[in-house]
Structure formats: C-alpha cells, structure tokens
Amino acid sequence: MARVRWYLGYKCRKNPQELVKNISQKVQEFNLSQYIPLLRLEKRVKPRGEFYFFIAIESLKKGEIPENVTDSNLLKLDFFKTPAVHMGISFTYEQIKPMVGAAHDVHDYTNPIPYQPLPKIICENPFELTAKLLVTNYSPPDVDVLSHRYEQLLYWLSALGYGTWESFKKACETLNIEEPKRVLRRLKLLGHIEASPDGTRWSIAPSTLVSVNSKSDFSFLLCGQRSIKLLDNFKQHADLKQINQPRGDAPPCIFIQIDNSNNILTLLEKISAKFSLTNAGEVSKQLANMLPNIETWKRNLRSLQGIVTSCYEWERFDGNDFVPCAYNSESGMYRMYNRQISLNPLGTLFYDAECNCWLQGDWYGVRFLALQQMGDKCIFNYDYNNKQLAILASQRLPEIYERALVLASGILPTYIDSWLLYANIEPEVVHLLSAKLNLICY
C-alpha cells in the first residue's frame, strides 16, 4: 500500500542551525529517514527569534505517525514541545507552501544542508552592474517556454473578456503558472488587464497601440486584448516584432513597425480593427502628472472596519521582515493571523494611527507607506544619457506609480543585483514622481 506524505508543524526559539543538526542526527541514529524524509524551515528565519518548522511524515494514512517514529522518542526532543497550532493538526504541503519559501531549501536528513541566513543586500550603483544583465536565472529556452505560457494566458483572458478572481486563478493553475496575485499585478502594469478595487473581479483592457520612440522607424506597442488572428493580420501588412519580458514572467512585448506614422491609420483600415492610438512617452507623463501625492493616495485607500485586534495575533514590518508583536496602535504595516484556523496570514494591512483606521492596498504600496512612516529614505538613481531609472527592489513603488514607469517602454523592470531597472523613462516623469513620493533622486 502506497504511503502518503504530510507534515507536522512546530514553533521554536532555538538556533535554526542547531535544530537542523540535532534533528538530523537523531533521524540518522534511529534510522528514520524512510519515515521522516525532510524538514522545512519557515522562510526569513531570524537566528534568535521564534520561527516555525515542519517535518515531513510518510505513513499509510495522513495524521498517523509510524510506530518506529513514536518508539524512537524523537518527538520528545525540546524542539517539538510547541505545536504550530493548538490542535496539533497535520498539514499538506500546499497549506505550508506560503511559509516555506525558497530562501531556506529542503533539508534532507540523509544529506543535510546547513542552515544559511538570508544574505544582506549590498547597495551598489546599478549602472555599474550592466554586465550582470548577461547572466540570468533562466537560459533562453526557459524564457521562451515561460513566455509562451503567459502568452496563452493573455489569449484566454482576451477571449473571455472579464471574470472573477477564482477564474483567473484557475486559468493560471491550468497553465502551470504560479503566484497568480503577482501575475495579475504584472498584467496590470503592462496595461493588459484591470481589476476591481477589492480584487474579486478582472476585465481585459481594450486593444491599444502605443507609440514608441525609435531612431530608424515608427514602432507601436500593442497593449490590452490580444488574439492570434489579430497578430496574423498585422503580420500581413507590417513588421511584427516579439520581445520576451526580461524574466519571461509575462506575455511577450509585441511591437508593430511601419515606415512612417501616417500609414498607421491605413494599416488599421486594412485589418479592419478599431484601436486607440497613444504615445508611450506621453502616456507615462500623463499618468505621472495625474497621480496624487503619496498622502492623498493613502487617504483614498480602502478602509476596513470592525477589526477587533484582540481576536488576532499580529506581526509588524520592521523595515526588513515581519516580527511578532503585541499590537499597540502604532502606525505601520501588519500581518494578522488566527493560527488556530490557519498558519497563513489573514491579511496584510496598514494601520494609520492618525485616522485610527486599517487601510488595504497593493502589497508593495503598503510596504512603501510603512517605509516612509519609519523615515526610510527611498532612493531613485537616474541615468540621463540612457533614460534608465533604477529603484531598490526593497523600495518598490505602489502599483499605480510603477505603471507609469512600465508603460514608458512596455517592458517590465530588469533585476540587477538589488535594483529594478526601468527603460525609456523621461526626466519629466522622474521629477514628477520624485516630488509626489518624497524620493531622493541621484
């Protein structure tokens, strides 16, 4: 009879490296590797703070601990004194997956990997790191495969037109695309999709040709609704160029290139398509000009009522990570938990002590507010010659402000060391956003 794999979870304040070493030794000593094949640590573990860890159990039935494990007294070690939840329930990998990210990989007891804390980010000049663009996490074939999946997703969304968040998640799952919330954000940044304020519904954006500055020809970026038939029609009458996003984690960028701008209307007549025509630089400038300053943006966030703080456990963002705290009505970014029900946070919110309200916004936007509230200096780094803008990844802008940067080129930011690099950004856009977001520009 086949075994099933499930997990037991615990809380611990011991040194993570000591935990891995001691449990590993006991598993090998009692020859339990066939029943306890691996251990997973909570991501972003702090050496002296409380953290969660999970041991995988393989048994004939979920929740049933094999006799060999029970007889060994392994689970009587100090590490196992405090269950992750009061009821000591068993977990599936899907339930703990959000907590055990790739920062601390699987610890195989037959070949244990020492615990390694997260490396400290080194802040360097991003424009001196351009050579690193030649080294990516994916080989070109991998990028092509990933890009194709996202292209299929955009075709599906375009055909459907609109739907619920559940339908969006299902489409991502079918195409083996992970982290649908991040996917939705990227599609919004690229002008392909819109979502309702509460995130429960989405709708595809109308097809739009956005003019892009080019030295040799006239080039238009295709945003919004997309289909294979539409692209085939363009190919018959113009030069269509497809460029993958830097990490392949969004649909490829489609550029329509023609001889001169006067022919674009003739082209649209030939393919019998209705498009809105805009200028990429102007779109970026117009959006940056229309956006409010950060304080006004904060006041317009969705306010949540009726949160009884004593009913939940809380973690507060300290500028680098979330740490357990006793809620004390201090402004900042918080995660709320009911660990008797689930190990996953119920939500990530910003508490504004001035108005005594809980605010809900996009994750990076809430973090940006928290950094500003703590007095952290958020930094722009701008290259006037190449019109490139760099922002620290740890200080990523709220979604609507970042959209003004992405729509300047149609390309998502490139990751270079600890920086996000945006292309084709006009100086005027930099000055507008610097003033509205209280940023320091170099």
KOLZALO-75906 format. One line per 5 residues: number of its first residue (from 0); for each residue x, y, z of N, C-alpha, C. Coordinates in steps of 0.1 Angstrom, whole numbers, plus 5000, padded with zeros to 4 digits. Layout:
! KOLZALO-75906
NUM	X,Y,Z,X,Y,Z,X,Y,Z  ...
//
This chain:
! KOLZALO-75906
0	5008,4988,5000,5000,5000,5000,5009,5012,5000  5005,5022,4991,5014,5034,4990,5013,5043,5002  5024,5049,5005,5024,5059,5016,5020,5073,5012  5016,5081,5021,5012,5095,5018,5022,5104,5026  5025,5115,5021,5033,5124,5028,5025,5136,5033
5	5027,5139,5046,5021,5150,5052,5031,5156,5062  5027,5167,5069,5036,5174,5077,5031,5177,5092  5040,5176,5101,5038,5181,5115,5045,5195,5116  5038,5204,5122,5044,5218,5124,5046,5221,5138  5057,5229,5141,5061,5233,5154,5066,5247,5154
10	5065,5254,5166,5072,5267,5168,5084,5264,5177  5094,5273,5175,5107,5270,5182,5114,5284,5183  5122,5285,5194,5131,5297,5195,5146,5293,5195  5149,5280,5192,5162,5275,5192,5170,5281,5180  5183,5280,5180,5191,5284,5168,5187,5274,5157
15	5183,5280,5145,5179,5271,5134,5190,5261,5130  5202,5265,5130,5213,5256,5126,5214,5245,5136  5213,5248,5149,5213,5237,5159,5201,5228,5157  5190,5233,5154,5178,5225,5152,5180,5215,5141  5185,5220,5129,5187,5211,5118,5197,5200,5121
20	5208,5204,5127,5219,5195,5131,5214,5184,5140  5207,5188,5151,5203,5178,5161,5192,5168,5157  5182,5174,5150,5172,5165,5145,5177,5156,5134  5186,5161,5126,5192,5153,5115,5200,5141,5122  5207,5144,5132,5215,5133,5139,5206,5122,5145
25	5195,5127,5151,5185,5117,5157,5178,5109,5146  5175,5115,5135,5168,5107,5124,5178,5096,5119  5190,5100,5118,5200,5090,5113,5203,5080,5124  5204,5084,5136,5207,5075,5147,5196,5064,5148  5183,5068,5147,5172,5058,5148,5168,5052,5135
30	5175,5056,5124,5172,5050,5111,5158,5053,5107  5154,5066,5107,5140,5070,5105,5138,5078,5091  5149,5078,5083,5148,5086,5071,5137,5081,5061  5133,5069,5062,5122,5064,5053,5109,5069,5058  5108,5073,5071,5095,5078,5076,5095,5093,5077
35	5107,5099,5079,5108,5114,5080,5119,5118,5070  5115,5120,5058,5125,5123,5047,5130,5137,5046  5124,5146,5052,5129,5160,5051,5123,5169,5061  5129,5181,5062,5125,5192,5072,5124,5205,5064  5114,5213,5067,5113,5226,5060,5113,5237,5071
40	5120,5247,5069,5120,5259,5078,5112,5270,5073  5106,5278,5082,5099,5290,5077,5109,5299,5071  5104,5305,5060,5113,5315,5053,5116,5327,5062  5127,5333,5059,5131,5345,5067,5132,5343,5082  5138,5331,5085,5140,5328,5099,5151,5337,5105
45	5148,5343,5117,5158,5350,5124,5165,5342,5135  5178,5341,5135,5185,5332,5144,5180,5332,5159  5176,5344,5164,5172,5344,5178,5157,5346,5180  5149,5346,5169,5135,5348,5170,5127,5335,5169  5114,5336,5172,5106,5324,5171,5103,5322,5157
50	5103,5309,5153,5100,5306,5139,5093,5292,5139  5087,5289,5127,5080,5276,5125,5089,5267,5117  5088,5254,5120,5094,5244,5111,5085,5232,5110  5087,5225,5099,5077,5214,5096,5086,5201,5092  5082,5190,5098,5088,5177,5094,5079,5169,5086
55	5084,5164,5075,5076,5155,5066,5075,5141,5072  5062,5136,5072,5060,5123,5077,5054,5114,5065  5060,5103,5064,5055,5093,5053,5049,5081,5061  5035,5080,5059,5028,5069,5066,5017,5064,5056  5011,5053,5061,5000,5048,5053,4987,5056,5053
60	4986,5065,5063,4974,5073,5064,4979,5087,5069  4973,5097,5064,4976,5111,5068,4972,5113,5083  4981,5118,5091,4979,5121,5105,4983,5109,5114  4987,5098,5108,4991,5086,5116,5006,5085,5116  5012,5087,5128,5026,5086,5130,5031,5072,5131
65	5041,5068,5122,5045,5054,5123,5051,5050,5136  5049,5038,5140,5054,5033,5153,5069,5035,5155  5076,5033,5144,5091,5035,5146,5095,5049,5150  5087,5059,5146,5089,5072,5150,5085,5074,5164  5074,5069,5168,5069,5070,5182,5078,5063,5191
70	5083,5051,5188,5091,5044,5197,5105,5050,5199  5109,5058,5189,5123,5064,5190,5123,5075,5200  5112,5081,5204,5111,5092,5213,5117,5105,5206  5118,5105,5193,5123,5117,5186,5115,5129,5189  5101,5127,5189,5092,5138,5190,5092,5143,5205
75	5100,5137,5214,5100,5142,5227,5112,5152,5230  5120,5155,5219,5130,5165,5220,5124,5178,5222  5132,5187,5228,5128,5201,5232,5122,5208,5220  5128,5205,5208,5123,5212,5196,5108,5210,5193  5103,5199,5197,5089,5196,5194,5079,5199,5205
80	5083,5207,5215,5074,5210,5226,5062,5218,5222  5063,5227,5213,5052,5236,5210,5047,5234,5196  5035,5228,5194,5029,5226,5180,5026,5240,5174  5026,5240,5161,5024,5252,5153,5010,5258,5156  5000,5249,5158,4987,5254,5162,4983,5245,5174
85	4974,5251,5182,4970,5244,5194,4965,5230,5193  4958,5227,5182,4952,5214,5180,4962,5204,5175  4974,5208,5171,4984,5199,5166,4980,5192,5153  4973,5198,5144,4968,5192,5132,4979,5189,5122  4976,5180,5113,4986,5176,5102,4984,5186,5091
90	4994,5188,5083,4994,5198,5072,4997,5191,5059  4992,5196,5048,4997,5192,5035,5007,5202,5030  5015,5199,5020,5025,5208,5015,5019,5221,5010  5007,5220,5004,5001,5232,4998,4997,5242,5009  4994,5237,5021,4990,5245,5033,5002,5253,5038
95	5014,5247,5038,5025,5254,5044,5034,5260,5033  5031,5258,5020,5039,5263,5010,5042,5278,5011  5032,5287,5014,5035,5301,5015,5045,5305,5026  5046,5296,5036,5055,5299,5047,5069,5294,5045  5071,5284,5036,5084,5278,5035,5090,5281,5021
100	5092,5293,5018,5097,5297,5005,5111,5292,5002  5116,5296,4990,5128,5290,4985,5141,5296,4993  5139,5306,5002,5150,5311,5009,5157,5301,5017  5150,5291,5023,5156,5280,5030,5151,5267,5024  5160,5261,5016,5156,5250,5008,5153,5237,5017
105	5149,5227,5010,5146,5214,5017,5158,5209,5025  5157,5205,5037,5168,5199,5045,5166,5184,5045  5174,5177,5036,5173,5163,5035,5181,5156,5046  5176,5148,5055,5183,5142,5066,5194,5133,5061  5192,5127,5050,5203,5118,5045,5215,5125,5040
110	5213,5138,5037,5224,5147,5033,5221,5161,5037  5221,5164,5050,5216,5176,5055,5223,5188,5049  5216,5199,5047,5222,5211,5042,5222,5221,5053  5233,5227,5057,5234,5236,5068,5225,5248,5066  5219,5253,5077,5211,5265,5076,5219,5277,5072
115	5214,5285,5063,5221,5297,5059,5211,5309,5060  5214,5319,5068,5206,5331,5068,5206,5338,5055  5195,5346,5053,5194,5354,5041,5206,5364,5040  5212,5364,5028,5224,5374,5026,5219,5388,5027  5227,5396,5032,5224,5411,5033,5226,5417,5020
120	5216,5425,5016,5216,5431,5002,5227,5442,5002  5235,5442,4992,5246,5452,4991,5241,5463,4981  5240,5475,4985,5235,5486,4977,5247,5491,4969  5246,5489,4956,5257,5494,4947,5250,5503,4936  5259,5510,4928,5254,5518,4917,5249,5508,4906
125	5236,5508,4903,5231,5498,4893,5236,5500,4879  5240,5512,4876,5245,5514,4862,5259,5509,4860  5266,5505,4871,5279,5499,4870,5278,5484,4870  5265,5479,4870,5263,5464,4871,5257,5459,4858  5257,5467,4847,5251,5464,4835,5255,5450,4830
130	5268,5447,4832,5273,5434,4827,5265,5422,4833  5259,5424,4844,5252,5413,4850,5239,5410,4843  5235,5419,4833,5224,5415,4825,5226,5403,4817  5239,5400,4814,5242,5389,4806,5241,5376,4813  5239,5376,4827,5238,5364,4835,5224,5364,4841
135	5215,5355,4837,5202,5354,4841,5199,5341,4849  5188,5341,4855,5184,5329,4862,5179,5318,4853  5176,5322,4841,5170,5312,4831,5178,5312,4819  5179,5301,4813,5185,5300,4799,5175,5305,4789  5179,5310,4777,5169,5314,4768,5158,5305,4765
140	5160,5292,4763,5149,5283,4761,5139,5283,4772  5143,5284,4784,5134,5285,4796,5125,5298,4795  5131,5309,4791,5124,5321,4790,5113,5320,4779  5117,5313,4768,5107,5311,4757,5095,5303,4762  5098,5292,4769,5087,5283,4774,5078,5291,4784
145	5084,5299,4793,5076,5306,4803,5068,5317,4795  5074,5324,4786,5067,5335,4779,5055,5329,4771  5057,5317,4766,5046,5311,4758,5034,5308,4767  5037,5304,4780,5026,5301,4789,5018,5314,4792  5025,5325,4794,5019,5338,4797,5011,5343,4785
150	5017,5341,4773,5010,5344,4761,4997,5337,4760  4997,5324,4763,4984,5316,4762,4974,5322,4773  4979,5326,4784,4970,5332,4794,4964,5344,4789  4972,5353,4783,4966,5366,4778,4956,5363,4767  4958,5353,4758,4948,5349,4748,4935,5345,4755
155	4937,5336,4765,4925,5331,4772,4917,5343,4778  4924,5352,4785,4917,5363,4792,4911,5372,4781  4918,5374,4770,4912,5382,4759,4899,5377,4754  4899,5363,4752,4887,5357,4747,4875,5358,4756  4878,5356,4769,4868,5357,4779,4863,5371,4782
160	4872,5380,4782,4868,5394,4784,4868,5399,4799  4862,5391,4807,4861,5395,4821,4858,5382,4830  4859,5384,4843,4856,5372,4851,4859,5375,4866  4859,5364,4874,4861,5365,4888,4876,5362,4891  4880,5365,4903,4894,5362,4907,4896,5347,4907
165	4886,5339,4911,4887,5324,4910,4889,5319,4896  4883,5325,4886,4885,5321,4872,4899,5324,4868  4904,5336,4873,4918,5340,4869,4928,5330,4875  4926,5326,4888,4935,5316,4895,4934,5303,4888  4922,5299,4883,4921,5286,4877,4928,5286,4863
170	4928,5297,4856,4935,5298,4843,4950,5296,4846  4955,5303,4856,4969,5302,4859,4973,5288,4863  4965,5282,4871,4967,5268,4875,4967,5258,4863  4958,5260,4854,4957,5251,4842,4970,5252,4834  4976,5264,4833,4988,5267,4825,5001,5265,4833
175	4999,5260,4845,5011,5258,4854,5018,5271,4857  5011,5281,4859,5017,5295,4862,5015,5297,4877  5025,5299,4884,5025,5301,4899,5022,5316,4903  5018,5318,4915,5016,5331,4922,5007,5340,4913  4995,5336,4912,4985,5344,4904,4984,5359,4908
180	4986,5362,4921,4984,5376,4925,4996,5384,4919  5008,5379,4919,5019,5386,4912,5016,5387,4897  5011,5376,4891,5008,5377,4877,4998,5388,4873  4987,5389,4881,4977,5399,4879,4984,5413,4880  4993,5415,4890,4999,5428,4891,5007,5431,4879
185	5015,5421,4874,5023,5424,4862,5015,5427,4850  5004,5420,4848,4995,5423,4837,4989,5437,4838  4986,5441,4850,4981,5455,4852,4991,5465,4849  5004,5462,4853,5015,5472,4850,5017,5473,4835  5014,5463,4827,5017,5463,4813,5005,5468,4805
190	4994,5472,4812,4982,5477,4805,4973,5467,4799  4975,5454,4802,4967,5443,4796,4953,5441,4803  4953,5444,4816,4941,5440,4824,4938,5450,4835  4926,5450,4840,4922,5459,4851,4915,5450,4861  4915,5454,4874,4908,5446,4884,4900,5456,4893
195	4889,5450,4899,4881,5458,4908,4889,5462,4921  4885,5472,4928,4893,5477,4940,4894,5466,4950  4884,5457,4952,4885,5447,4962,4892,5434,4956  4896,5434,4944,4903,5423,4938,4895,5411,4934  4882,5412,4935,4873,5400,4933,4870,5398,4918
200	4872,5408,4909,4869,5407,4895,4880,5413,4887  4881,5408,4874,4890,5414,4865,4884,5416,4852  4890,5424,4843,4885,5426,4829,4896,5430,4820  4896,5425,4808,4907,5427,4799,4906,5442,4794  4917,5448,4792,4918,5462,4787,4916,5462,4772
205	4910,5472,4766,4908,5473,4751,4922,5473,4744  4922,5468,4732,4934,5468,4724,4939,5482,4721  4952,5485,4724,4957,5499,4722,4971,5498,4716  4973,5507,4706,4986,5508,4700,4993,5520,4706  5004,5518,4713,5011,5529,4720,5024,5532,4712
210	5025,5545,4708,5037,5549,4700,5050,5548,4709  5060,5543,4703,5073,5542,4710,5084,5549,4702  5092,5557,4708,5102,5565,4701,5112,5555,4695  5116,5557,4682,5126,5549,4676,5134,5557,4666  5147,5555,4665,5156,5563,4656,5154,5559,4642
215	5151,5547,4639,5151,5542,4625,5137,5541,4618  5127,5539,4627,5113,5536,4621,5103,5540,4631  5090,5538,4628,5079,5541,4637,5074,5528,4643  5074,5527,4656,5071,5515,4663,5060,5517,4673  5051,5508,4673,5039,5509,4682,5038,5496,4690
220	5036,5498,4703,5035,5487,4713,5020,5483,4714  5017,5470,4713,5004,5465,4715,5001,5462,4729  4991,5469,4735,4986,5466,4749,4972,5461,4749  4968,5455,4759,4954,5451,4761,4951,5438,4754  4938,5437,4749,4933,5425,4743,4941,5420,4731
225	4943,5407,4731,4952,5401,4720,4947,5388,4716  4949,5385,4703,4945,5372,4697,4954,5368,4686  4955,5355,4683,4964,5350,4673,4959,5356,4659  4946,5357,4657,4941,5362,4644,4945,5377,4642  4945,5385,4653,4949,5399,4652,4963,5400,4649
230	4972,5392,4655,4986,5392,4652,4989,5388,4638  4982,5378,4633,4984,5373,4619,4980,5384,4609  4969,5392,4612,4965,5403,4604,4976,5414,4603  4982,5417,4615,4993,5426,4615,5005,5422,4607  5008,5409,4608,5020,5403,4601,5018,5405,4586
235	5006,5405,4581,5004,5406,4566,5007,5420,4561  5006,5430,4569,5007,5444,4565,5018,5452,4572  5025,5446,4581,5035,5454,4588,5046,5444,4594  5056,5450,4599,5067,5442,4605,5063,5440,4620  5061,5428,4624,5057,5425,4638,5069,5419,4645
240	5073,5425,4656,5085,5421,4664,5080,5417,4678  5084,5405,4682,5081,5400,4696,5093,5399,4704  5092,5405,4716,5103,5405,4726,5099,5400,4739  5106,5390,4744,5102,5384,4757,5105,5394,4768  5097,5394,4779,5100,5401,4791,5113,5396,4797
245	5120,5405,4805,5133,5401,4809,5134,5387,4816  5124,5383,4824,5125,5370,4831,5114,5361,4825  5108,5364,4814,5098,5355,4808,5085,5354,4817  5083,5363,4827,5072,5361,4836,5060,5370,4833  5058,5372,4820,5046,5380,4815,5046,5377,4800
250	5034,5381,4793,5034,5379,4779,5044,5387,4772  5049,5382,4760,5059,5389,4753,5054,5403,4748  5063,5412,4747,5060,5425,4742,5059,5424,4727  5048,5430,4721,5045,5430,4707,5047,5444,4701  5057,5446,4692,5059,5458,4685,5054,5457,4671
255	5047,5467,4666,5043,5468,4652,5051,5479,4646  5059,5476,4636,5068,5486,4630,5064,5489,4616  5063,5502,4612,5059,5506,4599,5069,5517,4594  5067,5521,4581,5077,5531,4575,5075,5545,4581  5062,5549,4582,5060,5563,4588,5047,5563,4595
260	5045,5573,4603,5034,5573,4612,5021,5575,4605  5021,5581,4593,5009,5584,4585,5002,5571,4581  5010,5561,4580,5005,5548,4575,4997,5540,4585  4998,5544,4598,4992,5535,4608,4977,5535,4607  4971,5546,4603,4956,5546,4602,4952,5537,4590
265	4961,5538,4579,4958,5529,4567,4959,5515,4571  4969,5512,4580,4971,5498,4584,4959,5493,4592  4954,5501,4601,4942,5497,4609,4930,5495,4600  4929,5503,4589,4918,5501,4580,4919,5488,4573  4931,5484,4569,4934,5471,4562,4930,5459,4570
270	4933,5460,4583,4930,5448,4591,4916,5449,4598  4909,5460,4595,4895,5462,4600,4895,5461,4615  4904,5469,4622,4905,5469,4636,4903,5483,4642  4897,5484,4653,4895,5497,4660,4904,5497,4672  4913,5507,4671,4923,5509,4682,4923,5523,4686
275	4927,5525,4699,4931,5538,4703,4946,5540,4702  4950,5551,4697,4964,5554,4695,4970,5564,4705  4981,5561,4711,4987,5570,4721,5002,5570,4719  5008,5579,4726,5023,5580,4726,5028,5575,4739  5038,5566,4738,5042,5559,4751,5048,5569,4761
280	5056,5578,4756,5062,5589,4764,5051,5597,4770  5041,5601,4762,5030,5609,4767,5022,5602,4777  5019,5589,4775,5011,5581,4784,5018,5581,4798  5031,5578,4798,5038,5578,4810,5038,5592,4817  5040,5602,4810,5040,5616,4815,5026,5619,4820
285	5016,5616,4812,5002,5620,4816,4998,5613,4829  5001,5600,4830,4998,5593,4842,5005,5598,4854  5018,5600,4852,5026,5606,4863,5021,5619,4868  5016,5627,4858,5011,5641,4861,4998,5640,4868  4989,5630,4865,4976,5629,4871,4976,5622,4885
290	4986,5615,4888,4987,5608,4900,4988,5617,4912  4981,5614,4923,4982,5622,4935,4995,5620,4943  4998,5629,4952,5010,5626,4961,5007,5615,4970  5017,5610,4977,5015,5597,4984,5005,5599,4996  5004,5610,5002,4995,5612,5013,4980,5611,5008
295	4978,5618,4997,4964,5617,4991,4961,5603,4987  4971,5596,4981,4969,5582,4977,4965,5574,4989  4972,5576,5000,4969,5568,5012,4955,5571,5017  4951,5583,5017,4937,5586,5021,4926,5580,5013  4930,5577,5000,4920,5571,4991,4920,5556,4991
300	4929,5550,4999,4929,5535,5000,4916,5530,5007  4913,5518,5004,4901,5512,5010,4903,5510,5025  4893,5515,5033,4894,5514,5048,4885,5502,5052  4891,5494,5061,4884,5482,5066,4879,5485,5080  4866,5482,5083,4860,5485,5095,4858,5472,5103
305	4857,5474,5117,4852,5462,5125,4863,5452,5129  4876,5456,5127,4886,5447,5131,4889,5447,5146  4886,5436,5153,4888,5436,5167,4902,5430,5170  4912,5439,5173,4926,5435,5173,4929,5424,5183  4922,5423,5194,4924,5413,5204,4921,5399,5200
310	4914,5398,5189,4910,5384,5184,4921,5378,5175  4932,5385,5172,4942,5380,5163,4956,5381,5169  4965,5374,5163,4979,5375,5165,4984,5385,5154  4995,5392,5158,5000,5402,5149,5015,5401,5146  5019,5405,5134,5033,5407,5131,5034,5421,5125
315	5045,5428,5128,5047,5441,5123,5060,5442,5114  5059,5449,5103,5070,5450,5094,5080,5460,5100  5093,5455,5102,5103,5463,5109,5113,5470,5099  5109,5470,5086,5118,5476,5076,5125,5466,5068  5126,5453,5073,5132,5443,5066,5124,5430,5066
320	5117,5427,5077,5109,5415,5078,5098,5417,5088  5089,5407,5089,5078,5408,5098,5082,5401,5111  5079,5408,5122,5083,5402,5135,5071,5402,5144  5069,5391,5153,5058,5391,5162,5057,5403,5171  5045,5408,5174,5044,5420,5182,5031,5419,5189
325	5030,5427,5200,5018,5430,5207,5012,5443,5201  5001,5442,5195,4995,5454,5188,4994,5465,5198  4999,5477,5194,4999,5489,5204,4995,5502,5197  4987,5500,5186,4981,5512,5179,4992,5521,5173  5003,5515,5169,5013,5523,5162,5012,5521,5147
330	5013,5532,5140,5012,5532,5126,5022,5522,5120  5018,5515,5109,5028,5506,5103,5021,5496,5095  5029,5487,5089,5024,5475,5081,5023,5463,5090  5012,5456,5090,5009,5445,5099,5004,5433,5091  5007,5421,5096,5001,5409,5092,4992,5403,5103
335	4980,5399,5100,4971,5394,5111,4969,5379,5109  4969,5372,5120,4968,5357,5120,4957,5353,5130  4951,5342,5126,4943,5333,5135,4949,5319,5134  4959,5316,5141,4967,5304,5139,4959,5291,5144  4949,5293,5151,4940,5281,5154,4933,5276,5142
340	4932,5285,5132,4925,5282,5120,4935,5279,5109  4945,5287,5107,4954,5286,5096,4967,5292,5100  4978,5287,5094,4991,5293,5095,4994,5305,5086  4985,5306,5076,4987,5317,5066,4981,5330,5072  4987,5341,5069,4981,5354,5073,4967,5356,5067
345	4958,5362,5075,4945,5365,5070,4946,5378,5061  4956,5386,5063,4957,5398,5055,4969,5406,5059  4973,5415,5050,4984,5424,5052,4979,5438,5051  4979,5446,5061,4972,5459,5062,4982,5470,5067  4978,5482,5065,4985,5494,5070,4976,5500,5081
350	4981,5502,5093,4973,5509,5103,4978,5523,5104  4968,5533,5102,4971,5547,5102,4966,5552,5116  4975,5555,5125,4971,5559,5138,4965,5573,5138  4968,5581,5129,4963,5594,5128,4948,5594,5126  4943,5585,5117,4928,5584,5115,4922,5572,5122
355	4931,5564,5129,4926,5552,5136,4918,5543,5127  4925,5539,5116,4918,5531,5106,4928,5521,5100  4923,5510,5095,4931,5500,5088,4929,5502,5073  4940,5502,5066,4939,5505,5051,4944,5493,5044  4937,5490,5032,4941,5479,5024,4945,5484,5010
360	4957,5479,5005,4962,5483,4992,4971,5473,4987  4977,5475,4975,4986,5465,4970,4998,5463,4979  5003,5451,4979,5013,5448,4990,5025,5457,4989  5031,5460,4977,5042,5469,4977,5038,5483,4980  5026,5487,4977,5022,5500,4981,5021,5502,4996
365	5016,5491,5003,5015,5492,5018,5029,5492,5024  5038,5484,5018,5052,5484,5023,5058,5498,5021  5056,5504,5010,5061,5517,5007,5057,5527,5017  5044,5527,5021,5039,5535,5032,5046,5533,5045  5048,5520,5048,5055,5516,5060,5069,5522,5061
370	5076,5521,5050,5090,5526,5049,5090,5541,5051  5081,5548,5045,5080,5562,5047,5077,5566,5061  5067,5558,5067,5063,5561,5080,5075,5560,5090  5084,5550,5087,5096,5548,5095,5107,5557,5092  5105,5566,5082,5116,5576,5079,5127,5571,5070
375	5125,5559,5064,5135,5554,5055,5136,5563,5042  5148,5565,5038,5150,5573,5026,5149,5564,5014  5138,5567,5006,5137,5559,4993,5144,5566,4982  5152,5558,4974,5161,5564,4965,5158,5560,4950  5159,5571,4942,5159,5569,4927,5174,5570,4923
380	5177,5563,4912,5190,5565,4906,5188,5566,4891  5191,5578,4885,5187,5580,4871,5199,5583,4862  5199,5576,4851,5209,5578,4841,5203,5587,4829  5206,5600,4829,5201,5609,4819,5204,5605,4805  5216,5600,4803,5221,5597,4789,5213,5585,4783
385	5210,5575,4791,5203,5563,4786,5188,5563,4790  5184,5573,4797,5170,5574,4802,5166,5561,4809  5174,5557,4818,5172,5545,4826,5170,5549,4841  5160,5543,4847,5158,5546,4861,5159,5534,4870  5166,5535,4881,5168,5524,4890,5162,5527,4903
390	5155,5517,4909,5149,5518,4922,5152,5505,4930  5156,5506,4942,5159,5495,4950,5146,5485,4951  5149,5472,4949,5137,5463,4949,5130,5463,4962  5138,5466,4973,5132,5466,4986,5123,5479,4989  5123,5488,4979,5116,5500,4980,5106,5502,4968
395	5102,5491,4962,5093,5491,4950,5081,5500,4952  5077,5507,4942,5067,5517,4943,5053,5511,4943  5043,5518,4948,5029,5513,4947,5025,5511,4933  5016,5502,4931,5013,5497,4917,5010,5508,4907  5002,5517,4911,4997,5527,4901,5009,5536,4897
400	5019,5539,4906,5030,5547,4902,5040,5539,4894  5041,5526,4897,5050,5518,4889,5045,5516,4875  5032,5517,4873,5026,5515,4860,5031,5527,4851  5032,5539,4856,5037,5550,4848,5051,5547,4843  5059,5540,4850,5073,5536,4846,5072,5525,4835
405	5064,5515,4838,5064,5503,4828,5058,5507,4815  5048,5516,4815,5042,5519,4802,5050,5528,4794  5061,5533,4799,5070,5541,4791,5077,5533,4780  5078,5520,4783,5085,5511,4773,5078,5498,4770  5068,5494,4778,5061,5482,4776,5069,5470,4782
410	5080,5473,4788,5089,5462,4794,5089,5463,4809  5088,5451,4815,5088,5451,4830,5103,5454,4834  5105,5458,4846,5118,5461,4851,5128,5449,4851  5140,5452,4848,5151,5442,4848,5157,5442,4862  5159,5430,4867,5165,5429,4881,5180,5429,4879
415	5187,5438,4885,5201,5439,4885,5206,5440,4900  5211,5429,4905,5215,5428,4919,5203,5432,4928  5204,5443,4936,5193,5446,4945,5184,5457,4939  5186,5460,4925,5179,5471,4919,5168,5466,4909  5158,5474,4906,5149,5473,4895,5152,5484,4885
420	5155,5480,4872,5159,5490,4862,5148,5491,4852  5143,5504,4850,5132,5507,4841,5138,5515,4829  5133,5512,4817,5138,5517,4804,5129,5528,4799  5136,5537,4791,5129,5548,4783,5121,5557,4792  5126,5561,4804,5120,5570,4813,5124,5584,4811
425	5115,5593,4808,5118,5607,4805,5121,5614,4818  5130,5624,4818,5134,5632,4830,5122,5638,4837  5112,5642,4829,5100,5648,4835,5092,5639,4844  5092,5626,4840,5085,5616,4848,5092,5614,4861  5106,5614,4860,5114,5612,4872,5111,5623,4882
430	5111,5636,4877,5109,5647,4886,5095,5647,4892  5085,5643,4884,5071,5643,4889,5069,5633,4900  5075,5621,4898,5073,5610,4908,5082,5613,4920  5093,5619,4918,5102,5622,4930,5095,5632,4939  5088,5642,4934,5081,5651,4942,5069,5645,4949
435	5062,5637,4942,5049,5631,4947,5052,5620,4957  5063,5613,4957,5066,5602,4965,5077,5605,4975  5081,5617,4976,5092,5621,4986,5104,5613,4984  5108,5612,4972,5120,5604,4968,5132,5612,4967  5144,5607,4969,5157,5613,4967,5162,5608,4953
440	5164,5617,4944,5169,5613,4931,5184,5617,4929  5191,5607,4924,5206,5609,4922,5208,5608,4907
//
